[in-house]
Amino acid sequence: MKLSSVINTNRMMRLWTAVAFVVCSMTAQAQDPTPSELYFNKTELPNGLVFLPPAPDSTSTQYLYDISQYAWGKSKRQDSLRAQQAIREVVIDIGEMAREFSPAFGMEISKEKTPAIFKVLNLGVITMRLSASKLKTTYKRRRPYVVFSEPTLIPAEEEELRNTGSYPSGHTLRGWGMALLLSEINPDAQDEILKKGYEWGVSRVIAGYHWQSDTDASRLLASACYARLHTSEDFLEDMVAARKEFAEKRKDH
């Protein structure tokens, strides 16, 4: 199946230039925490194979909706501001993500300036991300750009992700997970934070890397993992420290 491209060449070249900047910025990513540092391991997290619907097959009405959303996402690439946002939100490094979420949070978030907040984001988001691996390997769903043999907004990652599972979306899980954590730390800004978290998943549809149903499943999975985090004493202690740090920093503003 083939859908006609709606992106003109000049606009794509400008966007690809922005991609180069993002890729270069990712070279300085911080090292992920070790498995023993995380709040839970894979087997302790909610099992999406049990409570989530399977990835839609090509005969389902859900798949037709996925196709229509893929076409919608391609049309949104003509909006240069929204396309650039989708490119920025390709990052998976916690520091880069925190920088993107900082305006909605109302405060600069970084390992240096807000170490307690950064710690709970780093451990929390990466813990939640573990829950996607079992579904990805089970369903091995092909990504939309692979199905349609069309370019994405992030050409530098196309080959690397070509044979990785599309369902669910790891980027969406990270973005929604971070939004939930930050909303707990600063509930007064919850609406803007959650809006940012939701748009993080929409960006994956616009970029051409995920189907709508991939992102929908990821938000449910992240929410389930978020609830599980609250059964960890280490997480609860870290969250108390993060909220205390936020309250102290806010007084200085």
Disulfide bonds with the S-S distance in Angstrom:
none
